[in-house]
Amino acid sequence: MRNSQNTSKRVFLAIMAVKWTGGHSSSVLCLSGSKEGLVASGAEGGDLTAWGEDGTPLGHMQFQGADDVTSVLFSPSCPTRLYASHGETISILDVRSLKGSLDHFHVNEEEINCLSLNETENLLASADDSGAIKILDLENKKVSRSLKRHSNICSSVGFRPQRPQSLVSCGLDMQVMPCRGYLGNF
C-alpha cells in the first residue's frame, strides 16, 4: 500500500512539473477546458491561445485594442466553439481557426469579468465592473435582460443547472445573489 502511494505521489508531481510554454507573453487571466481536452487561455492585452491536451499551442489570436481577455468559455455541445470576453465585448470563436470572430457583441458598458452559458446554450450571461449582468439571447443575437444587482463590481455569474430561470451572481459588494424569475420565458 505504501509503495502504491509513493508511486502515485511521484506521478502527480511529474504531472505538476510540466509547464506549457509558447502561448503568452503577458499575464494569463483566465482559462477554460473543453470536454474534448482542448484548453483556451486569455491574457492581458487581448491575447488568446488555444492549447492541445498535451500543452501544445494550437492557435493564437490577438484582439484589436488593448482590452484584456478576462473570461473564456467552451460550449459543452460544440467543443470547438469558444466564447471570449475582452473589454465590454463578447466574441464567438472557432478554436480550429483563430483568424477572427464568428460573431461578436458589444453588450456591457464596463469590462466583463465572467461569462456563463445556460444548459440549452441559448442564453449567455456576462457580469461586469459596473455590477450589471447582461443576458444575451444567442438565437436572436440581442440582449434580452439587463440586471443591475450589485453595488460594486460583479465578479462572477453562473446559470444554475436544471433551473432554466435561475442564475447566481457575486461581487465585490460581498453579496451572493440568486436571480430567480428575472429571466422571463425563453
Secondary structure, 3 states (H helix, E strand, C coil): CHHHHHHHHHHHHHHHHCCCCCCCCCCEEEEEECCCCCEEEEEHHHEEEEECCCCCEEEEEECCCCCCEEEEEECCCCCCEEEEEECCEEEEEECCCCCCCCEEEECCCCCEEEEEECCCCCEEEEEECCCEEEEEECCCCEEEEEEECCCCCEEEEEECCCCCCEEEEEECCCCEEEEECCCCCC
